[in-house]
Amino acid sequence: MLLSNSGYMLYILDRIIDIIYFFLFFQQRNRKSKQTTLQSCLKSIKGEKVFPIDAEYTSDIIDANTRVTFKPAVIIYVANINDIQISVKCATKLQTGIIARSGGHSYEKYSTGGRDGVIVVDVTNLNGISINSKKKTAVIGAGNRLGPIYYNLSQKGFLIPAGSCPSIGIAGHALGGGYGFYGRKFGLASDNIISIDMINAEGNLTTANAKQNSDLFFALRGAGGGSYGIVTSITFKLSPIPEIVTSFIFDYNISNVQQVFDAVHKFGAKLTKDVTFAVVISSTEFQLLGTYLGNNQSARETMQDITTSTNPSAQFIEESFFESVVRWSYVSVDAVRDPFYNSSSFKAKSFFVKLPGLSKAGIQSITNFIQNQPCSSFAMFDLFGGGAVNSIAPNATAFVHRDELYGIQLYSTLTGQVDVCLNNLKSFGVEFQKNYTSQFSYQNYIDRDLVGWKHKYYGSNFRRLVNIKSKYDPENLFSFPQSIPVKEN
Ligand SMILES: Cc1cc2nc3c(=O)[nH]c(=O)nc-3n(C[C@H](O)[C@H](O)[C@H](O)COP(=O)(O)OP(=O)(O)OC[C@H]3O[C@@H](n4cnc5c(N)ncnc54)[C@H](O)[C@@H]3O)c2cc1C
């Protein structure tokens, strides 16, 4: 029987609907059966497992940055090392990706996989801190956040240097570097690591230190976030906290921007290591913020060259070490001891600048950018020059950035004209790096759009990192969009 034109169209439409229906049906069945297989493989895990069907799933995939979202196959709040071993074995068996999450601050949400369908091993419950005051060491569980670490160590008279945001996880942070307000004196968090325990791609507990698996030890101190295995604990060398510190805040008018950078370029790298500071240009403020490890009087004398030549409205505040930690966290003391996320949608770019510092045109260019960007933005210039980070050879650990005067983080909070802000940031970042800065960026401010990231994050260490990856994880089990690959290209 011949069908009329419209009858024929209806017939075709009907068949298309059937095909779509069957496709969705099989896809769902496939998904369900994959989930059942995964559930049964993970059944002996002691920690809590959160699957996409669970009520907590939606909130549990929200981390520090809400700009990106990935949908993991499961989030496992591992209770112990054995849980990680089971997770790794299941990921291998079922050929599912697997990734570690510590504090969830990855700028690109790589700790939820950087793609959908991955097993997330959340190490929050591995939160022991064991301090050996005699040896001046601490074994810190990979699930600890910086706030409680600063608090617990300082209670016993010790510190490790690290960043200022209390909710950052120690593992993601220290495995990529970790710089903060005590960094010119004590270096990076990663520079203070003595030993690392990690579950490798075979599901075995491995120790990396100067004597055991020293190649892995090299890689984990700067390129360790997510690429080589799941770190369970890190042993740090401790430093005694100073008896007193002086925090200082210099306020300027943005019209003095060149004058302030002239002083930073001239005096910054010559300052005693007891000083660490950052210059911050935001849409509303222009400040130099820092810490001096000593009393108020010495702080004023130490900073005199800069204050005399820039004439700020200056405050010097003498306080305890932990009070300064709380100050630079910009949250309450309770929120330092027991941190929580302050999630927002953001995007950032990272640059490094060598001596003699940015040119006048470079300073003007970044200042103009911040003032004209429609989203609230800031640039933070962290002084490295003359400090402990620069006294280590670039090939001693995977952290290659050892010859920089300062690192710059350019950060936009994405509200309002989000696409315009993102595009502006992207194109500005490319031009600014090409014209004014060194060709490097900080791997802890990871940026999926960064062209040439292998060189920019790891420089001359990259080839060595690839070789180590191919030795310890030849099947590339631990992978995400900017993980260390098993082959150079
Ligand atoms: C608000 C904010 C403030 C910041 N301030 C600073 C600062 O002052 N100084 C500074 O240096 N950096 C700073 N950072 C950057 C921060 O150091 C990085 O984002 C860091 O990677 C976060 O670690 P995390 O454990 O919290 O994040 P996660 O997202 O959990 O992890 C980051 C990466 O490390 C991997 N990883 C996590 N846990 C493990 C593990 N157990 N084993 C192996 N790999 C693991 C993840 O897979 C991921 O690839 C800041 C970030 C934010 C969002």
The ligand as a Gaussian input file, in Angstrom:
#p B3LYP/6-31G(d) Opt

LIG

0 1
 C       40.500000      29.967000      47.656000
 C       41.852000      29.418000      47.270000
 C       42.999000      29.961000      47.852000
 C       44.257000      29.454000      47.504000
 N       45.381000      29.989000      48.095000
 C       46.600000      29.474000      47.804000
 C       47.784000      29.983000      48.423000
 O       47.735000      30.870000      49.282000
 N       48.985000      29.437000      48.060000
 C       49.076000      28.433000      47.147000
 O       50.195000      27.976000      46.884000
 N       47.969000      27.930000      46.549000
 C       46.748000      28.416000      46.845000
 N       45.627000      27.907000      46.238000
 C       45.770000      26.840000      45.240000
 C       45.812000      25.474000      45.922000
 O       47.098000      25.272000      46.451000
 C       45.518000      24.369000      44.853000
 O       44.251000      24.570000      44.312000
 C       45.645000      22.975000      45.461000
 O       45.855000      22.040000      44.432000
 C       44.413000      22.606000      46.253000
 O       44.572000      21.385000      46.906000
 P       43.266000      20.641000      47.471000
 O       43.710000      19.389000      48.078000
 O       42.461000      21.594000      48.276000
 O       42.456000      20.417000      46.139000
 P       41.927000      19.105000      45.403000
 O       40.991000      19.675000      44.397000
 O       41.411000      18.102000      46.339000
 O       43.221000      18.535000      44.712000
 C       43.992000      19.255000      43.777000
 C       44.760000      18.252000      42.901000
 O       45.550000      17.411000      43.717000
 C       45.146000      16.056000      43.582000
 N       45.089000      15.410000      44.889000
 C       44.294000      15.721000      45.940000
 N       44.493000      14.856000      46.932000
 C       45.432000      13.980000      46.535000
 C       46.030000      12.831000      47.118000
 N       45.681000      12.415000      48.337000
 N       46.942000      12.159000      46.393000
 C       47.291000      12.541000      45.151000
 N       46.740000      13.611000      44.538000
 C       45.833000      14.336000      45.225000
 C       43.761000      16.104000      42.969000
 O       43.484000      14.924000      42.233000
 C       43.834000      17.343000      42.106000
 O       44.415000      17.051000      40.862000
 C       44.365000      28.397000      46.554000
 C       43.198000      27.866000      45.986000
 C       41.955000      28.373000      46.329000
 C       40.718000      27.802000      45.673000

